[in-house]
C-alpha cells in the first residue's frame, strides 16, 4: 500500500538529494564564500549574487551548461546543515536587481 509522504520523509529525501550535489558546485560556493567574507560591527557575513555563482560554475565546468533543472543553485539547505544561516533574496516581478545569497554564522 502506498501512503502520502510525511513532512519528515520529504525533508529527509530532500536532504539526501542535496548530499549528491556535484563537488564542483560545493568547491565554487566555498570559494565565493571565502572571496566575499566580510566582518562588520554587526558580525561576519558573506554575500554574492546568483549571477556570480552561475558565471563561476560555467567557467569551472569548462563552459558546460549549468544544470539549473538539477537544482545546482539550490545550495541553502546543504550549507544550513553545516552551520550557516543562508538566505536567498530574489527580485520580485517589478524589480531588476540580481538575486543574491547571504551567509551568516548560525547563532548558537
C-alpha positions in Angstrom: 0.0 0.0 0.0 1.3 3.5 -0.8 0.7 6.3 1.6 1.3 10.1 1.2 4.7 11.3 2.1 5.1 12.9 5.5 6.8 16.3 6.0 9.7 14.5 7.8 10.1 12.0 4.9 10.0 14.8 2.4 12.8 16.7 4.3 14.9 13.5 4.6 14.5 12.8 0.9 15.4 16.4 0.1 18.5 16.2 2.3 19.6 13.1 0.6 19.3 14.9 -2.8 21.3 17.8 -1.5 24.1 15.4 -0.4 24.6 14.4 -4.1 25.4 18.0 -5.2 28.4 17.9 -7.5 31.8 18.6 -5.9 32.4 21.5 -8.4 29.3 23.3 -7.0 30.4 23.0 -3.4 34.0 24.0 -4.3 32.8 27.0 -6.2 30.4 28.2 -3.5 33.2 27.7 -0.9 35.5 29.9 -2.9 32.8 32.6 -3.3 32.3 32.5 0.5 36.0 33.0 1.1 36.4 35.7 -1.5 33.4 37.6 -0.2 33.7 37.0 3.5 33.5 40.3 5.5 33.4 41.4 9.1 31.5 44.4 10.3 30.3 45.7 13.6 27.1 43.6 13.2 29.0 40.4 12.7 30.6 38.5 9.9 28.8 37.6 6.7 29.2 36.8 3.0 27.2 37.9 0.1 27.3 37.1 -3.6 24.8 37.1 -6.5 23.4 34.1 -8.2 24.8 35.5 -11.4 28.3 35.4 -9.9 27.8 31.8 -8.9 26.5 30.8 -12.3 29.4 32.5 -14.1 32.0 30.8 -11.8 30.3 27.5 -12.3 30.3 27.9 -16.1 34.0 28.7 -16.0 34.7 25.8 -13.7 32.7 23.4 -15.9 34.7 24.4 -19.0 31.7 26.3 -20.4 29.4 23.3 -19.9 25.8 24.2 -19.2 25.0 24.8 -15.5 22.2 22.4 -14.7 19.5 24.6 -13.2 17.0 21.8 -13.5 19.1 19.6 -11.2 18.9 22.3 -8.6 22.7 23.1 -8.7 21.9 26.6 -7.3 19.7 25.3 -4.5 22.6 25.4 -2.1 20.8 26.8 1.0 19.8 23.5 2.7 23.2 21.9 2.4 25.0 24.9 3.9 22.5 25.3 6.6 23.4 21.7 7.8 27.0 22.9 8.1 26.4 25.9 10.5 25.3 28.7 8.1 22.2 30.8 8.2 21.7 31.1 4.4 19.1 33.4 2.8 18.4 33.9 -0.9 16.9 37.2 -1.9 15.5 37.3 -5.4 13.8 40.2 -7.1 10.0 40.5 -7.4 8.4 40.7 -10.8 8.7 44.5 -10.7 12.4 44.7 -9.5 15.5 44.4 -11.6 18.4 43.5 -9.3 20.3 40.2 -9.3 19.3 37.7 -6.7 21.8 37.2 -4.0 22.8 34.7 -1.3 23.7 35.9 2.2 25.6 33.6 4.5 25.9 34.3 8.3 27.1 32.1 11.1 24.1 30.4 12.8 23.6 31.7 16.3 24.2 29.0 18.9 
